[in-house]
Structures are given as C-alpha cells and as structure tokens.
Amino acid sequence: MSSIYERKAEYWARDLADRGFEQAVKAGLDALGWAFFVAGTGLRLWATLYIGGHKGKELVSEGPYSLCRNPLYLGIFLLVL
C-alpha cells in the first residue's frame, strides 16, 4: 500500500505534466496565429504596393496576383484567422 505522500506526489506529477502539454499547445497556437497575422499583413502590403502603379490600366496577372485572384481578400482572411 502506498502512503498518502506517494499518492500526492503522483497526483502533482500528473498535474504538472498535463499543464505542460496545455501550455505547449497554447504556445503553438499563439505562434500559428502570429504567423497568419504576419503573412496576411505582408500579402496585403505587397498586393497594395504592386497594384498602385497598374490600377485601371491593364489586367494585372503578375506579382501577388499571379498567386491568387484577389490577394487583398486572402490577406484579410489570414488576418482574421
């Protein structure tokens, strides 16, 4: 039979291990969120600067517009995620 102290030690060890996993998941999700934020901001900035000189003159299919039909909307989508 184990003593009360051994049972408490096992309980605290399991509790700390569980919290460590939760903190790792939270840190990973935070990093993923920041990555989406930076990617969305960068894409919107690139698309805005690229379209500035070409707007209304011709159909733009180069630069960020070669990656998707409307990179401004994709950038906003990434920002909102």
C-alpha positions in Angstrom: 0.0 0.0 0.0 1.4 3.4 -0.9 1.5 6.2 1.6 -0.5 9.4 1.2 2.6 11.3 0.3 3.4 9.0 -2.6 -0.1 9.4 -3.9 0.1 13.2 -3.6 3.4 13.2 -5.4 2.0 11.1 -8.2 -1.1 13.4 -8.4 1.1 16.6 -8.6 3.4 15.0 -11.2 0.5 14.1 -13.4 -1.0 17.6 -12.9 2.3 19.3 -13.9 2.7 17.0 -16.9 -0.8 17.9 -18.1 -0.3 21.6 -17.6 3.0 21.4 -19.5 1.2 19.9 -22.5 -1.6 22.5 -22.4 1.0 25.3 -22.2 2.8 23.9 -25.2 -0.4 23.7 -27.2 -1.3 27.3 -26.3 2.2 28.5 -27.3 2.0 26.6 -30.6 -1.4 28.1 -31.4 -0.1 31.6 -30.5 2.8 31.1 -32.8 0.5 29.9 -35.6 -1.8 32.9 -35.0 1.2 35.3 -35.3 2.4 33.6 -38.4 -1.0 34.0 -40.1 -1.1 37.7 -38.9 2.3 38.4 -40.4 1.6 36.5 -43.6 -1.7 38.4 -44.1 -0.2 41.8 -43.4 2.7 41.1 -45.7 0.4 39.8 -48.5 -1.9 42.9 -48.2 1.1 45.3 -48.2 2.7 43.6 -51.2 -0.6 43.5 -53.2 -1.4 47.1 -52.4 2.0 48.4 -53.4 2.1 46.2 -56.5 -1.4 47.3 -57.8 -0.7 51.0 -57.1 1.0 51.7 -60.4 -1.1 49.3 -62.5 -4.6 50.1 -61.3 -7.1 50.8 -64.1 -4.5 50.5 -66.9 -4.4 46.8 -67.6 -5.3 43.4 -66.2 -2.7 42.5 -63.6 -1.7 38.9 -63.5 1.9 39.2 -62.1 3.3 39.6 -58.6 0.9 38.6 -55.8 -1.9 38.5 -58.4 -0.3 35.5 -60.0 -0.7 33.5 -56.8 -4.5 34.1 -56.4 -7.3 36.1 -58.0 -7.5 38.7 -55.2 -4.6 38.7 -52.7 -6.2 41.6 -50.8 -9.1 39.4 -49.7 -6.8 36.5 -49.0 -4.6 38.8 -46.8 -7.7 39.9 -44.8 -8.8 36.3 -44.4 -5.3 35.4 -43.0 -5.5 38.4 -40.6 -8.9 37.4 -39.3 -7.8 33.8 -38.7 
